[in-house]
Amino acid sequence: MRQRLGVFGSTGSIGCNTLELARRFPERFEVTALTAGRNLALLRDQARAFCPQVLVVEEESAARQLATEFPGVEVLWGENGLKECAAWSGIDIASQGILGFAALAPTLELIRAGKAIALANKESLVVAGGLLREALEKSKARCIPVDSEHNAIYQLLQGRGLEGVESLVLTASGGPFWNRPEVSWETVTPEQAIRHPNWKMGPKISVDSATLMNKGLEVVEAHFLFNIPVERIEVWVHPQSIVHGAVWYEDGTCQAQLSRPDMKASIGHALGFPDRLPQAVKKLTLKEMSRLDFSEPDTARFPMLDLPRQALQAGQSCLVALNAGNEIAVAAFLEGRLSFSALPVVLRRLLDEHRLEAVQSLEDVLRIDLQAREATRNLLQRL
């Protein structure tokens, strides 16, 4: 049977890769819903190509315009539109590639509606991992991670859980500045920071990769996904991005998952589960695997790697604040209002000034997030 596929964040890199797979496997997937932010030109092209029944956009004015262009298609807008789409019975499986905090509410709705979810958004787990785990336990939903590292661990642990496992390993490319000690953080430009050597990603996540904040967030994501203490999660810098994850066992042996640095590998696994989509990506050659380098991360030079781990150990509201502050600070850097070197300074000060609060509901997360964004803006003005 064809699965009815909803693509959340369809104009981003995850969404575009998802749709490429849907195009290659029309006998497996029928695209029934597309959601996007403000890239209306690409959304129009996607809507013409896949003929979905539902479209969701950010602004009401854009929704009204699209409704006239696509008669017979239900066009929704805003957070309520995303939540309504997530709960819609016309979706069997959802690719959740919405960037940042905005993905949290629709992800919760997808879980409550019992969907199969290919989850590419790490921020939802970072800010509300406990809430999402609780919702998953009460739901028939299946959630498979799409981040290549977590998807690798998911595959390695499948059917055996953590029994006999000593530690999990997430690999990091190191971003554009690894092994480049001559680079001065003071002079790094946004154009340099988003020039990732291996992956084609959006600006925000590319900056997070350059600071290694992205890997720090992934450590927290792994903690919540696999219910394992952060002390048992390792990070290896691996510039080739061929080994995506590994598992160390108590007997001293290790298993690893390898594939090309192509997001269609993990997206294809999550969409096709429990089957595998034939040739979702090209097979690695022996020549490509002939050199695999690994090293320990330099947390003195890349201090943002450890900030999420420290925030998790301090308390959940610190994670909410850190994620919000990082989104505001990275946006300021991309707009030329903040230096690359000031990013860890801002976030460290934000955590130092944050007052720990209980996080027991989605409303708590939303409130703390708003407070942290305002606190970060104030910090930027002071700096």
Buried (B, 14 or more C-beta within 10 A) or exposed (E): EEBBBBBBBBBBBBBBBBBBBBEBBEEBBBBBBBBBBEBBEBBBEBBEEBEBBBBBBBEEEBBEBBBEEBEEBBBBBBEEBBBBBBBBEBBBBBBBBBBBBBBBBBBBBBBBBEBBBBBBBBBBBBBBBEBBBEBBEEBEBBBBBBBBBBBBBBBBBEEEEEEEBBBBBBBBBBBBBBEEEEBEBEEBEBEEBBEBBBBEBBBBBBBBBBBBBBBBBBBBBBBBBBEBEBEBBBBBBBBBBBBBBBBBBEEEEEBBBBBBBBBBBBBBBBBBBEEEBEEBBEEEEEEBEEEBEEEEBBBEEBBBBBBBBBBBEBBBBBBBBBBBBBBBBBBBBBEEEBBBEBBBBBBBBBBEEBEEBEBEEBEBBBBBBEBBBEBBBEBBEEE
